[in-house]
Amino acid sequence: MPSTLVISAFLATVTVTLYLRFRKSTKTSFPPGPAGLPVIGNTFQIPQTEQWLTFRKWGEEFGDVVHVSAFGRSIVILNSAKAINDLLEQRGTIYADRPVLPMAGEMIGYKYSIPLLAYGNRHRDSRKLLSNYLGPRKVEVLHDTLRQKTIDYLLNPLLTAPEDFRAHIRRTVAATVLYVSHGYTVSHTHDSLVELADTATDNFGEACAPGAFLVDLFPQLQHIPSWFPGAGFKKIAEKWRRTAVQLRDEPYEAVRQQIKEGTAKPSCAATLIEDHPNPSPEQESVYKWVAAGLYSAGADTTVSVISSFFLAMTLYPEVQKKAQIELETVVGNTCLPQNSDLPRLPYLAAVVKELLRWNPVAPIAIPHRAMADDVYRGYHIPKDSVVIANSWAVLHDPSLYPSPHEFSPERYLSSNVDSINPDPVPYAFGYGRRVCPGQHLAEASLFIAIATTLSIFNISPILDAKGIPIIPEARYTSSIISHPEEFKCLITTRSVTSDNLVQVSTSSI
C-alpha cells in the first residue's frame, strides 16, 4: 500500500508539472520551429546521433534561431555566428548558467566540475584558480614539459608500434595532463590512474548524452525506489559516482602526502595545497575538483583533435607535404620544433585551426541555461530555457567557410580572412562566461604534437593486397566529445635520420 501511494503521488506530480508547462508554453511567442505534439513537444524528433545535422536542417527551414520543446521545457537552438555572439557573448550574464543534468550533475556529482558548475561564486572562484595556473604566461613555462611528454609518449612509441597510434595519442595526453594537474608520471604500460581517468571521462560523456537517461527528462525519477522497475540507472549512477570521487580524491591526497615528504613535483594540485594550507571542507572540495577537472574537461578534447590530425593527413597528403616543407625551411632537420617556433610557421598554425573547424570536438557545445526571461528579435526566450549553440553549423556555414567539408588550411592565409574564413578558435572552446579555461594549454599541446609528428613521420593510407590505397571515411561519433571512428593509416619515418633525431631529443631531455 505505501509503495502504491508513492507511485501515485509521483505520477500525479509529473502530470501536473507537464500540464502547467504546456499551458504556459502555448501563451508565449517563441522563435519558430518544427511543430510538436501536445505535452511531449518535439522530444522524439530530436535524434540520438548527429543532432547537429538535424538542428542545421531546422535552421535552414525556420531560421538561425529555432525553438523546440521537450515535455514542456523550452530549448532554443542557435545555428549562426551572429545569434551565438548576440546571446552567449553580448548577453553573457543572462546565459552563463548550465541546465541541471540530473544524471551527470546531481546523481553522479559532476555538478561540482567546472563544465557543469552552476554560475555563481563557486564557478567564478574555480575558473579564477584554474586561470591563474593555466594562463598564457603559465603555459609558456610548461612548453618544455609538453615537448618532453610528446617525445616520450608519442614519437618514441610510434617508432616501434605505429599501428597503435590511437593508444599512443591517449597515453600522451594523459601523461601531459596528469603531470600538469598532479605532478604524476604515467607508466608506459599499465597505469591504474590513467585507466581510472579514462573510465571517468567515458562515464561523463555517456551521462551527458542527450536522451541517454530518462531521468534527465523527468528529474522526479531520482526519488523513486531503487527496486522500482526501470530504476537501473540509479545503480549505474552510484557506480559512476564512486569512480568520479576516486579520481577527485586519490591523486590529490597523494600530492598532499608528497608535500609532507618533500617529494612533490610542481603541479596545479601542489600549488592549491601549498597556497591554502587550512581550507574549509567546501574550499577543499573546490580545489580537488579544479585539479581533477583538468583531465575531465581537457584530455578527451585534445585526444579527439590529435586523432583528427592523423585522419586529415591520411586524406590530404598535399596538406601534409606543405606543412613538412615549411618545417624544414624554418626549423631544419637537425632538431625538433619547439612552441617558440609557432610564429614562424603560419601554415602549420593554419593546419591546427582547420583541425578545430573541420570536425569540431564539440559539434554542439555544452548547453547554456537562460537565467532570466529574455527577448531576442521580438521572440520570447523564457527563464530556464536550454540554449544550445550548434558550433558545427557555424563552422560548416558556406557563407563563412567556402567548401566547408574540405580540409583547407589555406583558407586562413588569404587577405580577407576577417569576413570570409574567420578564425574558428572562438567556436571551438566554448562561449561567453563558459569559455574553456584550459584553452591555452590545449593549443600548445596540439601544436607541439602536430609539429613534431610531421617532422619525423609520413602519414598515408594503408594498402590492400594489390597495393591500392584504402581511403578511410571521415566519420565521427555522436558523443558529447566527438571522435573519429576507427580507421587505419600507415605511419613511417621520413628518413633514417628521423629515428636518430627522436633518440637524440630523448636523451637530451
N, C-alpha and C positions, 0 to 999 in steps of 0.2 A: 504493500500500500504506500509507504513513504516514497519508494522509487517511482511509483506511478505519479505521485504528486509532483516530484521533482521534474519528471519528463514533461508533464502537462504545463507546469509553470514555465519551463524553458521554451516550449513550443509557443505558448501564448506571448511570451516576451518577444520572440523572433517575429511573430505575426504582426504585433502592434508596431514594432520598430520599422519593419518593412513598409507597413501601410502609411505611417507618418512620413517616412522618407519619400515614398512615391507621391503622396498627396502634395507635399511641399514642392517636389520637382516639377509637377505639372503646372505650377503657377508662376514659374520664372522663365525668363528668356535666356536660354543657354546658347552658346555657339552652335552652329549647325552640325549635324552628324547623322549617322545611319539610324533608321527607325528601330526601336527596340520593342520588346514585349512588356506588358504590364508587370510591375513588381520586379521581375528578373532583369529587365532592361536589355543590355547588349552582352550580357555575361557569356553566352555561348557563341557569340560572333567573334570574340577575341581568341585567336588561335593559341595553341600551346607552343608552337615553334615559329620562328621568324616573324615575330609580331611587328617588327619594323616595316616589313613589306606591306602588311595589311594596313598599318597606320598611314603609310605613304599613299596607298591607294585611296583611302578615305580622304586624305588631304587633297588629292587631285580632284576628287568628286565634290567635296564640301568646302574646301578652303584650307589654308595652312593651320587654322585653329579649329580643332574638332572636339565635339563633346559626345561622350558616351556615358553609360551608367551601368553599374553592376549592383543589383539588389538595392537600388536607391542611392548609391554613393556616386557622386559626380566624378568623372575622370575627364580631364582636359589634356588633349594631345597637341603638342607644338611641333609642327613639321617644317618650320622655316627658321633661318638665322634671325630674321627680324623679330618674330614672335618670341623666340628664346631670349634674345637680348632685351626686348621690351619688358618681359615679365621677370625672368630669373636674374637678370643683371640689373636693369634700371629700377625695378621694384623688388630688389633682393630681400628687403626686410620683410615683405609680405610672404615670400615664397622660400624662406630659409629653412623651414622645418621639414622633417620627414614624416610620412604617414606611419601610423603604428602598424607594425607587422607582427601579428600575434605569435606566429610560429617562430620566426627567426629572432625577433626582438624580445618578446615577452617570455616565451616558454624556454627558449634556448639561452637567452641572456645577451644577445648581441646588441640590445638597445643601448648598452654602455660603450660599444665600439664607435669610433668616430664616424664611419659611414652611415650608421643608423641612429646616432645620438640625437636626441631631441634638441632643437635650438634653444639655447639658454646659457646660463653661466657655466655649466659643466662643459658644454660644447665649445664655448669661447676659450675656456681655460685649457682644454685638451688641445685645441688647434694651436694655441699660443705656445704651449710646451713643445709640441712637435715641430712647429715652425722655427722655434729657437734652435732646435737641433738639426733641422733639415733645410734651413735657409740657403740661399745661393753660396754665401761665403763658407758656411759649414760644409756643404757638399764638396766645395773645391778641396778642402782638406782631405776628403775621402777619396780623391781621384786615384791615388796610388793603390789604395785598398781595392777599389773596383777593378783596376787593371790586374792586380795580383790574383784576385779571385777568378777573373775571366781566364787568365793564362792557366791557372792551376786546375780549374774545374771544367773548362770548356775546351780550350785549344789542345791541351795535352790529351785528354780522353778522345777527342776527335781524331788524333793521330793513330790511335790504336783500335778504336771501335766506332768508326764514323756512322755505322748503321743505327747506333743507339743515340743519335743526336738529340732526340727529344728528351731522353732521360738526362743527358748532359746539360741541356738548357735548364731543366727544372732544378737540378742539383746546383748549378752555378748561381742561379737566382737565390736559392735557399741559402747557400753559403754566404752570399753577399749580404742579404737582408738580415739574417740571424747574427752575423758578425756586427753589423751596424746597430742592431736593436739590443743585443745582449752580449756582445763580445764572444760569441760562440763559434768554435771552429768545427765545421761539418766534416764527418768522416767521408772518405772516398768510396766506401762500400755501404754497408748497412748503417743507417743512422736513425735512432728511435725518435729524436726530436723532429727531424725532417718529416718522417712518416706521420708523426702526430700533427704537425703543422699542415701537411698536405690533406690529411683527413679532415681537419677543422675547416680548411678552405673549401673542400668539396661539400662538406655539410652546409656551410654558409651559402654557397651557390645554390644548392638544391632547396634549402629552406626559403630562399628569397625568390625562387622561380614563380612567376605569376600562375596561379591556379594549381600549384602543386599540392597544396593542403587546403581542405575545405574550411579549416578554422580561420584562414585569412579572410574568407568571405563572411563567415559567421563567428565573430570573436567569442560569442557566448558559449561556443563549444569547448572553450578552455575549461569550463566549470563542470562539464559532465563527468560522471564517474569513469575511472579507467576501465572498468569491466563492461561499460556500455558498448553495444555493437558499433563498430566503426571508429572506436576511440584508440585505435592502434597508434595514431600519431602522437599520443601522449608518451608512450614508451620510447618512440623514436626521439622525441624532444628531450626526454630525460637523458638518454644515452648521448646525444649530441651536446647537451649542456655540460655533461661531465668532461667531454673532450675539450670544449671551449674553456672551461675553468682550469683544466690541467695545462693547456697552452698558456693561459694567462699567468698562472702562479708558478709553475715549476722552474722555468728559466729565470724568472725574476728573483725567486728565492735563492737560486744558485748564484746569481750575481751578488746578492746580499752577503752570502757566505764567503764568496771570493774577496769581497771588500774587507771583511773581517780578517781574512788570512793574508791580505796584501797581494793577492794574485789576480785581481780583476783587471780586465783589459778595458780600454776606453769604449764606451757604448752609450746608447740612449738610456738604458736601464741604470747603468752605473752613475750617470750624471744625475738622473732623477733621485736616486737613493742618497747620493752624497750631498746634493743641494737641499734635500728635505729630510733631515735625519729623524725628525719626530712628527711624522704626519698623522693626521686623524685617520680613522678607518675609511672614511669617504674619500679623503685625499689620496690615500694609498691605492684605493680602487681605481682612481683616475690614472695614477702613474702606471699601474700594472696594465691597464687597458691601452694606454698610449704606447707603451713599449710593444705589447703584443700586436697592436693594430698595425705596426709597420709591416708585419708579414701578411695579416689577413687582408689589409687594404691594398698592398702594393705588389706582392710577389706574383700573384696569378696574372695580373695585367702585364707585367714585364715578360713573363713566360710566353704569354699569347703573342706579344709583338715580335719577340725574337723568333718564335716558331713561324710567324707570318713572313719574316725576313727570309728564312730558308725556302719557304714556298715561293715567294716572289722571285728570288734569284733562280730557282728552278724553271720558272715560267718565262722570265725575261732576261735572257743571257746578255743582251745588249746593254742593259742597265748595269749588270754586274761588271761587264768589261769597262764601261766608262768610269765606274767608281774605282776600280782597281788601277786604271791609268792615272787617275787623279792622285791616288795614294802613292803610287810610285814616283810621280812628279814632285809631290810636296814632301813626303816623308822619306822616300827612298826604299831600298830593300835590304838595308843593313840593321834596321831596328823596327820595332813595332810602334804603331801610332799611340799617342797619348791624348788625353782630353784637351790639353792645351793646343793641339793641332786643329781643333774643330773650326776656328775662324778662318783657317786657310783651306778648308775643304768644303766649299759651298755645294758641290754636287752630292757629297756624302750626307751633308746636312739635309739636303732635299730628299734623299732616299729615306731618311728617318721620318721626315714629315709625311711623305707619301705612305709609309707604312701605317702611320696613325690615321690616315684618311681612307686608304683603300679598303680595308676591312677593319673598322674600329673595334677595339677590345670591348667596348660597352656600346653596342648599337643603340640601345635605349638606356639613357642614363638612369641611375637610381632615382625613383620618383621623389618629387618635392610635394609639400603639403601647403595649401593656402591657409595662412594663419588668421586671415580676416576676409570678409566679403570684398570683392573687387569687381570693377567694371573695365572691360577691355573691348575697344571698338564697338561700344554700345551693348555688349553682351555681358551677362552676369556670370561671374565665377564665384560660387558660394564658398564660405569658410569651410575648411576641411576637405575641399576638393583635392583629389590626387592629380598632380600635374606632371606629365611625362614629356621629356624632351626627346624627340626622335632624332638623335645625332646622326644616325645612318642616313636619314632622308636629307639632311643638310649637306653631309659630306658626299652625297651622290646626286646633288642637285645640278643638272647640266647647265643651268644658267650661271652657276658659280664655278663649277669644275667641268669643263667640256670633256666629253668622252670619259665619264666618271668611273666606268668599270675597268679602264685601262690603268696599269701601273706606270705612271709617267712622272718621275722626279723633275723633268724639265719644266713642268707647269709652274714651278715656284721660282724659276730663274728668269722669267720674262719681265719686261719693264712695267707691265700693267697688273702686277700681282695683287695690288690692293683691291681692285674692282673685280678681277677675274682670278680664280685660283688663290683666294686668300689663305693666309696661314691657318692650317687645320688644328693647330695645337689648342686654341681656345675651346674647341668642340670635343677634345679628346680627354680632358682631365676634369670634367665637371663644370658646374656653373655657379655664379654668384658667390654666396657665402658658404657653398658646399664644394668649392673647387678643391681638388686633391692636394693636401699639404705635402705629399711626397713627390710632387711633380719634378722638382729639380734632381732628386736622386734617380728617379726613373729615367729621365732624359739622359743623364750622364751615364747610367748603366747601359742604356740602349746604344749610345754612340760607341762606347769602348768595345762592347761585344761585337757590333757590326763591323767596325773599322778593323779590329784585329783579325776577325774571321776572314774578311775579304783579303787581308794582307797575306794570309797563309794558304787559304783553300780556294778551290774552284767548286762550285755547286752546280749540278746539272741533273737532268732526268736519268733514271736508270734505263738500261737497255733490255729488250726482250731477247729471246734465243736467237733471233735473226739480226740482232744489232740495231733494231729500230727503237728510238726513244719512246718511253712510256710517259706521256704527259699527264701529270696529275690534275685533278679538278680543284678549283679554289672553292671548296665547300667548308662551311663553318658551323659550329654547334650553336644552339639557341640558349645556352645557359646565360646567367647574369654577366659573366665574363666569357666572351665568345672566343673559341679556339679553332684553329684549322682542324678539320677532321684528319684522321690518319692518312699520311701519304709517305711515299718513299722518294729519296733522292740520292744521287751519287756525290760523295764528298771526297775530293782528292787534293793532295798537296800540290801547290802550283809549281814547285821546283824542289830539287834536293836541298837547297839552302833553307827552304821553309821549315823543314824539320829541325835543322840546326838552330834556326832563329828562335823557335819556341824553346828549345832546350837551353840556349844561352840566356834568354829572357827569364826563364825559370830559375836558373842558377844564380842570376844577378840580383834576385829579389831578397 
